[in-house]
Every structure is written in C-alpha cells, then in structure tokens.
Amino acid sequence: MTHLQRELTLAVWRKSSRSGSGDQCVEMAALSSDLRAVRDSKDPSGPALVLTPAAWRGLLDGIKES
C-alpha cells in the first residue's frame, strides 16, 4: 500500500453543511502536503480524486462562479 493509499484509508471525510439530505453529495478530506481528496458520498469505498492546492483553489473558484 502506498503512502497516499494509506492516507485515503485513514482520511477524515466531511460533507458540506449545504449538502442537505439529498443523495447528490460529495465529501472532502484534507491530506498531507495540502492535498485535498474528493469522493462520492454514496460510494465511500469507490475512487477519490486527489487535488493539488492549486487545483483545489481552482475547483472552489469555479464553484463560486457558477
């Protein structure tokens, strides 16, 4: 198991308070080196997208603009 895989296994995942009770939610976890991981809350054992700090900021900026 790689370091990143271990981090994802032990990560503390959280859902946005704005997600409400719907089933169209994503979860986020902060990882080492300021990396962020995002996954589908309906499939917690499924794949996670790992983002660099710049990509995370870009994602948040894009969400704010929409």
Secondary structure, 3 states (H helix, E strand, C coil): CCHHHHHHHHCCCEECHHHCCCCCCEEEEECHHHCEEEEECCCCCCCEEEECHHHHHHHHHHHHHC
